[in-house]
Amino acid sequence: MQGAFREHRMMLERCGVQSVEVRYPQDLDQLDGLILPGGESTTISRLLHERGLFGEIKTRIQDGLATFGTCAGMILLAKEVWGEAPGTLEAMDLVVRRNAYGRQVDSFEVDLEVPALGPEPLRAVFIRAPVVERVGDGVAVLASFKDRPVLVRQGRWLACTFHPELTPDLRVHRYFLRMVAGENRVAPDKPL
């Protein structure tokens, strides 16, 4: 309903997967997995409350719905947010700080080493990205930038501070789709 949902849908389509936009609680009934896109976390949180989605999504995530949060989506998944924070879904054992890399004009791209995705570096686009200040014991760090986690997984939940939907590289979305399919053997350090 806000943010880069169209770009994620295009990535899923390129992966050969159908997707739907979630705008009302009944839209959740047809989901195998959920992507919380980048955008403005306070606005997304407010809209989720206004549409009666916040509690429904929180319950389904706690019940094990595979969920992927990018940038603002990661903020919504975190248990704790430093600074002025929206209400979060309190799923992943993360402490994050909003907009920690600066303003929109401070956006940047880097190549990341992500062993779980294979030997080729992953191009990552950071836009007003959050910083992960702490991860809990159950959180696997799949990639870091300047010694800070930027791609993390906890069970059936995946989150990143950058925007994989803004590059042509499908590997992060494919990784998530394997999680959705219940491939428990998708270990954090096992390449695709």
Beta strands, then each sheet from edge to edge (+ up, - down):
strand 1: 33-36
strand 2: 66-70
strand 3: 78-82
strand 4: 92-97
strand 5: 108-112
strand 6: 122-126
strand 7: 131-135
strand 8: 140-145
strand 9: 148-154
strand 10: 157-160
sheet 1: 1+ 2+ 10+ 9- 8+
sheet 2: 3+ 4+ 7-
sheet 3: 5+ 6-
end
